[in-house]
Amino acid sequence: MSLHRLTLPLMLLAIFATQSLASNTNKLVVPPGFSVHALPFSVPNARQMALTDAGHLIVGTRKLGNVYAVKNALTAQSPEIVTLFDDLTMPSGVAVFDGDLYIAAKNVVLRVNDIDQSITASPDTDVVTDSLPKKSHHGWKYIKFDSQGRLYVPVGAPCNTCLSDDPRFAAILRMDPQTGASEIVAQGIRNIVGMDWHPETGDLWVSNNGRDMMGDDIPADELNIIPADSQDIGDKAPHYGYPFVHSNDASAPAGLIDDPKFGDDPARPDTTVPAALRIQAHAAPLGMTFYTDDAFPETYRGGLFVAEHGSWNRSSKVGYQVAVMTEDENGQLAYQPFVTGWLDEEDAWGRPNDVLVAPDGSLLISDDRTGQIFQVRFEGTGSTVASASP
């Protein structure tokens, strides 16, 4: 085939891809004064994101086993995409700390030293640990570092609902990133797939996906708080109820419901920590971040942005949006849509997965169904929280 005959189909594919990006973006709805656009690239199955010091975007995946680096993702017109790894098992968790890249796959945590100088296929890695549980069910992970340089690694329950002999399941681990030594800091949390620290209190907020097969509206998904001053670890760490009790419907009065199988199990703890905020069952809150920049209106500053991945086993779909939780001067929490449009009646063309605040104060959103990364900016002068619903 001649060069010009080969080039034309490639050009057409590029045009169609660009049109698809624009078409998807046009479906999204943001509050007045905001704009949203897709960055000029896509990476399949995009999950957790992290930015390097030089501005390269690291993106983990779950199903594909790949970890990508998008060079100069926020500034280049046609960013170069490098596949760092293509043979890992569910490497959804990525974090950059002190110039190094950390990757959490199913049962291992890897480190790439000086990632900005190591963006190449199959870079050298150090194994932080390879002794995490090997169960695939809820085995994908999202990871973050606290202000003291400790790595937080959640381990999901190896089932829909069950009791496990390994106390690391349905828990969150605090890990020494140099030795891999870890300790449990919270237990009884079914599936943490997002976390961040409150900018004022220092409390760790985590998203928790509730169990399935109890109906459309119970149990509620949750946001849970691990207090900053909690020093309890191991079996003394605060317990959040799973699998013994669950939050009820988010629209119902506050309370807990017993699990049909484990509600009266003798292993049930005497006390459990209730959810800080209940979310519609099956909305599937995943990545989340507190907004500490000043590029958004004041009412969003300190707000918690949450990517709702969306339901898979509900009679009518819910989620498929980015929501924001804000707090008024009296401590009252409000939780409402911020970016919508991925769900059109029962047709969901995309699935928000993670949120990340960029250096310019914009909000990045990964979509693991389309592989797109969306960027939300504030262009106007408004200062009130407005619903993103059409």
ChimeraX attribute file (.defattr): number of C-alpha atoms within 10 A of each C-alpha:
attribute: neighborCount
match mode: 1-to-1
recipient: residues
	/A:1	5
	/A:2	6
	/A:3	7
	/A:4	8
	/A:5	9
	/A:6	10
	/A:7	11
	/A:8	11
	/A:9	11
	/A:10	11
	/A:11	11
	/A:12	11
	/A:13	12
	/A:14	12
	/A:15	12
	/A:16	12
	/A:17	15
	/A:18	14
	/A:19	12
	/A:20	13
	/A:21	21
	/A:22	15
	/A:23	12
	/A:24	18
	/A:25	20
	/A:26	13
	/A:27	13
	/A:28	20
	/A:29	21
	/A:30	22
	/A:31	19
	/A:32	17
	/A:33	15
	/A:34	17
	/A:35	17
	/A:36	20
	/A:37	18
	/A:38	21
	/A:39	21
	/A:40	18
	/A:41	18
	/A:42	21
	/A:43	24
	/A:44	19
	/A:45	24
	/A:46	31
	/A:47	32
	/A:48	31
	/A:49	27
	/A:50	24
	/A:51	24
	/A:52	21
	/A:53	15
	/A:54	12
	/A:55	17
	/A:56	23
	/A:57	18
	/A:58	29
	/A:59	29
	/A:60	33
	/A:61	28
	/A:62	24
	/A:63	17
	/A:64	17
	/A:65	17
	/A:66	23
	/A:67	29
	/A:68	24
	/A:69	28
	/A:70	24
	/A:71	21
	/A:72	18
	/A:73	21
	/A:74	19
	/A:75	11
	/A:76	12
	/A:77	11
	/A:78	13
	/A:79	18
	/A:80	14
	/A:81	19
	/A:82	16
	/A:83	18
	/A:84	20
	/A:85	17
	/A:86	15
	/A:87	12
	/A:88	19
	/A:89	20
	/A:90	23
	/A:91	32
	/A:92	30
	/A:93	29
	/A:94	27
	/A:95	24
	/A:96	23
	/A:97	22
	/A:98	11
	/A:99	16
	/A:100	17
	/A:101	22
	/A:102	27
	/A:103	26
	/A:104	29
	/A:105	26
	/A:106	25
	/A:107	20
	/A:108	19
	/A:109	24
	/A:110	21
	/A:111	24
	/A:112	21
	/A:113	19
	/A:114	16
	/A:115	23
	/A:116	18
	/A:117	12
	/A:118	16
	/A:119	20
	/A:120	15
	/A:121	14
	/A:122	15
	/A:123	14
	/A:124	11
	/A:125	15
	/A:126	12
	/A:127	16
	/A:128	20
	/A:129	20
	/A:130	15
	/A:131	12
	/A:132	19
	/A:133	16
	/A:134	13
	/A:135	16
	/A:136	15
	/A:137	12
	/A:138	21
	/A:139	26
	/A:140	25
	/A:141	27
	/A:142	27
	/A:143	26
	/A:144	23
	/A:145	19
	/A:146	14
	/A:147	9
	/A:148	6
	/A:149	13
	/A:150	17
	/A:151	22
	/A:152	21
	/A:153	25
	/A:154	34
	/A:155	28
	/A:156	28
	/A:157	27
	/A:158	20
	/A:159	17
	/A:160	15
	/A:161	19
	/A:162	14
	/A:163	18
	/A:164	12
	/A:165	6
	/A:166	8
	/A:167	14
	/A:168	23
	/A:169	27
	/A:170	29
	/A:171	26
	/A:172	27
	/A:173	24
	/A:174	21
	/A:175	20
	/A:176	16
	/A:177	21
	/A:178	13
	/A:179	10
	/A:180	18
	/A:181	13
	/A:182	20
	/A:183	17
	/A:184	23
	/A:185	24
	/A:186	26
	/A:187	26
	/A:188	26
	/A:189	28
	/A:190	30
	/A:191	29
	/A:192	30
	/A:193	28
	/A:194	27
	/A:195	26
	/A:196	21
	/A:197	22
	/A:198	20
	/A:199	14
	/A:200	7
	/A:201	10
	/A:202	15
	/A:203	17
	/A:204	16
	/A:205	22
	/A:206	27
	/A:207	29
	/A:208	26
	/A:209	24
	/A:210	27
	/A:211	23
	/A:212	16
	/A:213	11
	/A:214	12
	/A:215	13
	/A:216	19
	/A:217	18
	/A:218	20
	/A:219	28
	/A:220	28
	/A:221	27
	/A:222	27
	/A:223	21
	/A:224	22
	/A:225	22
	/A:226	21
	/A:227	17
	/A:228	13
	/A:229	9
	/A:230	12
	/A:231	10
	/A:232	13
	/A:233	15
	/A:234	16
	/A:235	12
	/A:236	12
	/A:237	19
	/A:238	22
	/A:239	21
	/A:240	26
	/A:241	25
	/A:242	27
	/A:243	25
	/A:244	25
	/A:245	22
	/A:246	26
	/A:247	26
	/A:248	22
	/A:249	21
	/A:250	19
	/A:251	11
	/A:252	11
	/A:253	8
	/A:254	13
	/A:255	13
	/A:256	17
	/A:257	14
	/A:258	17
	/A:259	19
	/A:260	11
	/A:261	11
	/A:262	17
	/A:263	17
	/A:264	12
	/A:265	12
	/A:266	8
	/A:267	10
	/A:268	16
	/A:269	12
	/A:270	7
	/A:271	10
	/A:272	16
	/A:273	13
	/A:274	20
	/A:275	22
	/A:276	13
	/A:277	19
	/A:278	22
	/A:279	27
	/A:280	21
	/A:281	29
	/A:282	27
	/A:283	25
	/A:284	29
	/A:285	34
	/A:286	27
	/A:287	30
	/A:288	25
	/A:289	24
	/A:290	24
	/A:291	22
	/A:292	16
	/A:293	17
	/A:294	13
	/A:295	16
	/A:296	23
	/A:297	17
	/A:298	14
	/A:299	14
	/A:300	22
	/A:301	17
	/A:302	19
	/A:303	21
	/A:304	21
	/A:305	26
	/A:306	31
	/A:307	30
	/A:308	26
	/A:309	26
	/A:310	25
	/A:311	21
	/A:312	14
	/A:313	12
	/A:314	16
	/A:315	10
	/A:316	10
	/A:317	19
	/A:318	22
	/A:319	26
	/A:320	27
	/A:321	28
	/A:322	29
	/A:323	22
	/A:324	23
	/A:325	18
	/A:326	20
	/A:327	16
	/A:328	9
	/A:329	6
	/A:330	6
	/A:331	8
	/A:332	8
	/A:333	13
	/A:334	13
	/A:335	17
	/A:336	18
	/A:337	22
	/A:338	21
	/A:339	24
	/A:340	22
	/A:341	22
	/A:342	24
	/A:343	19
	/A:344	12
	/A:345	10
	/A:346	10
	/A:347	9
	/A:348	17
	/A:349	15
	/A:350	21
	/A:351	27
	/A:352	33
	/A:353	31
	/A:354	29
	/A:355	28
	/A:356	22
	/A:357	20
	/A:358	16
	/A:359	11
	/A:360	11
	/A:361	17
	/A:362	20
	/A:363	21
	/A:364	21
	/A:365	29
	/A:366	29
	/A:367	27
	/A:368	25
	/A:369	18
	/A:370	19
	/A:371	19
	/A:372	26
	/A:373	27
	/A:374	22
	/A:375	21
	/A:376	20
	/A:377	18
	/A:378	19
	/A:379	12
	/A:380	12
	/A:381	11
	/A:382	16
	/A:383	13
	/A:384	12
	/A:385	18
	/A:386	14
	/A:387	17
	/A:388	19
	/A:389	14
	/A:390	9
